[in-house]
């Protein structure tokens, strides 16, 4: 990893890790600058959509209520929510 602020390079083992909800905040070991969030838990049907027409609904609820939307999410979304829909659809 490389810090944008102080320009040092460091390994994943050197990063400062702080728990923050479902993620772990990774910060620069030299200046403390935020680098990125690291996923802490595996995606599941309990993941709540933070955007779109089903904002606030879980992936499992969406899959039961609108399987076509869940399939669209499994094919078009990226990251955690794509994985949650794939898990609910068992694909």
Backbone torsions as a table, in degrees:
resi	resn	phi	psi	omega
1	UNK	NA	159.3	178.7
2	UNK	-137.2	134.2	178.5
3	UNK	-82.9	131.5	178.8
4	UNK	-71.3	-36.1	-175.7
5	UNK	-73.0	-53.6	-174.6
6	UNK	-104.7	-3.4	173.1
7	UNK	66.3	17.6	175.8
8	UNK	-87.0	152.9	175.0
9	UNK	-105.2	142.4	-179.1
10	UNK	-150.9	162.1	-178.5
11	UNK	-88.4	168.4	177.3
12	UNK	-60.4	-28.7	-179.7
13	UNK	-72.4	-24.1	-177.1
14	UNK	-89.3	-16.0	-176.2
15	UNK	-63.7	147.3	175.3
16	UNK	-85.5	123.0	-177.0
17	UNK	-111.2	131.3	178.9
18	UNK	-130.8	128.6	179.1
19	UNK	-68.4	139.5	-178.9
20	UNK	-149.2	84.7	-179.3
21	UNK	66.3	-126.4	-179.1
22	UNK	-81.9	-0.3	-176.7
23	UNK	-126.8	170.5	173.5
24	UNK	-118.0	126.7	179.3
25	UNK	-82.4	125.4	178.1
26	UNK	-102.8	127.7	-178.9
27	UNK	-127.6	157.5	179.4
28	UNK	-63.6	133.6	179.7
29	UNK	-70.9	-18.0	-178.6
30	UNK	-92.0	-52.9	-174.2
31	UNK	-108.6	-9.7	179.0
32	UNK	81.4	6.0	-180.0
33	UNK	-63.5	138.2	175.9
34	UNK	-60.8	134.6	178.1
35	UNK	-108.6	-56.5	179.7
36	UNK	-168.8	169.0	172.1
37	UNK	-98.9	138.6	178.3
38	UNK	-108.5	129.4	-179.9
39	UNK	-63.1	132.0	-177.2
40	UNK	-101.8	-34.5	-177.2
41	UNK	-115.5	156.5	176.9
42	UNK	-75.1	144.7	175.8
43	UNK	-60.8	146.5	179.1
44	UNK	-148.8	177.7	177.6
45	UNK	-67.7	-12.8	179.1
46	UNK	-85.0	-4.8	178.6
47	UNK	-64.1	132.4	-178.3
48	UNK	-97.1	130.7	179.2
49	UNK	-69.0	126.6	-178.7
50	UNK	-91.8	4.4	-174.7
51	UNK	-154.4	171.8	172.0
52	UNK	79.1	-171.7	-174.5
53	UNK	-68.2	-18.1	177.7
54	UNK	-110.5	28.9	178.4
55	UNK	-55.5	130.1	178.9
56	UNK	90.4	-6.0	179.5
57	UNK	-100.1	149.6	179.4
58	UNK	-79.7	158.5	179.0
59	UNK	-61.7	-37.4	179.6
60	UNK	-68.8	-38.6	177.4
61	UNK	-63.7	-44.6	179.6
62	UNK	-62.4	-42.4	-179.1
63	UNK	-61.5	-41.2	178.5
64	UNK	-71.5	-39.4	-175.0
65	UNK	-81.5	-36.0	-175.6
66	UNK	-144.6	76.6	-176.7
67	UNK	-58.5	-30.5	178.7
68	UNK	-65.7	-39.5	177.7
69	UNK	-66.3	-41.1	178.7
70	UNK	-61.6	-40.5	177.8
71	UNK	-65.7	-41.6	176.4
72	UNK	-58.8	-45.2	179.9
73	UNK	-62.0	-40.3	179.3
74	UNK	-65.6	-29.4	-178.6
75	UNK	-91.7	-27.7	-170.4
76	UNK	-115.6	-25.5	179.8
77	UNK	-77.5	167.4	179.0
78	UNK	-119.4	154.3	170.9
79	UNK	70.4	-138.9	-172.0
80	UNK	-55.1	-45.8	-174.3
81	UNK	-73.1	-34.9	174.2
82	UNK	-61.3	-45.5	-179.8
83	UNK	-64.7	-38.6	178.9
84	UNK	-63.3	-44.2	178.5
85	UNK	-65.4	-41.3	178.6
86	UNK	-62.1	-38.8	178.8
87	UNK	-65.2	-43.2	179.1
88	UNK	-66.0	-37.5	-179.8
89	UNK	-83.1	-8.6	-178.1
90	UNK	59.3	45.7	177.1
91	UNK	-120.1	NA	NA
